[in-house]
């Protein structure tokens, strides 16, 4: 018994959709397995080095706080930057020592 042509096309389309769904499921499972393996490897490598193997230097300061605009180049700089200067009661914050020096040379 021969199947009519439209019915045969429906079977082929159904198989294609089924194979695509199967591929999506397999890729998702494979991705999950790879993610778990990578996290396990990363945690193993991190714990073998010990807790905090390289502490930050003692003279390193944390940047943070309110942002202020550098008057020379326009970069926004954290309030805790070491490059700052008070002129006529107004505090100026700089992104670098060179911007600080350039601002000092600017006539007011």
N, C-alpha and C positions, 0 to 999 in steps of 0.2 A: 504494500500500500504506500503510495507516494503522497507526501504532505504537500498541501498547497503552498505556493511561493511566499505569500505574505506571512504565513505561520512560520516558515523556515527563517525568515528575516527576524521575526520576533524572538525566536530561540537564540539566534546569533547575538542579537542586541542584549538579551538577558545575560548571556554568558560574558559578554564584554563588560557589562555593568558589574556583574558578580566578581570578575577578575580584578576590576579596578577597586572595588570595595575591599577585597581580600588584600590587595597590594597596600592600600592605606592602613589597614589594621596591622599588617606585618611590619610596615615601616614604623608605625607608632610603637609597637612592642619593641622593636629593635632599638629605637631611639631611647626608650625608657631603660632598657638593659644597659646600653652604652653609658647613659647618664649615671646609673647606679655604680657601674664599674669605675667610671672616672672619679666620682665623689669618694669612693672607697680608696682608690689609689691616692687621691689628693690628701685625704685625712691621714692615711698611712705615712705619706711623705712628710706631712707637717708635724706629726707626733714624733717621728724619728729624729727630727732636728731639735726637739726639746721646746719648752715654752719660751717664746720670744727670743730667738737666737741672737738678734742684733738689736739691742736697745738703742733708742735715739741718742745722739750726742747730748752732753749736759748743757752745752751752750745753745742748743736749738730751741727756739721759742715757737709757740703755737700762734698761728695767724687766726684771727677771728674778730668778731665784733662788727660794729657798724662800718659800712663802706663809705669812703670819701673819694672825691674825684681829684686826681693829680692835676695841678694847675698848668703843667707843662705839656704833657702828652694826652691827657684826658682819660687815662686808665683809672678804673675804680680800684682803690686800695683799701685793705682792711685797716681798721683803727689801730691795731696792735703792731703795725709795721715799724721797723726801727728807723725808717727814713721819714722823719718828721721835723718840723721847725715851727716855732712860734714867732710871728712877726707882728708887732703892734697889737698884741693881745689876741691875734687870730692864729689858729693852728692850721698848718698846711701839712698835707700827707703826700708823700711821693712814692712812686713805684721803684725807684732806684736812686743810688747816690748821684748818678749823672744828672737825673732830672732835678734833684735837690740843688746841685751846683748851678745848673742852667737857670733855675728860678732865682737863685741868689744874684746872678749877674743881670737880671732883668730890672731896668729902672722903674721906680714907682712914682 
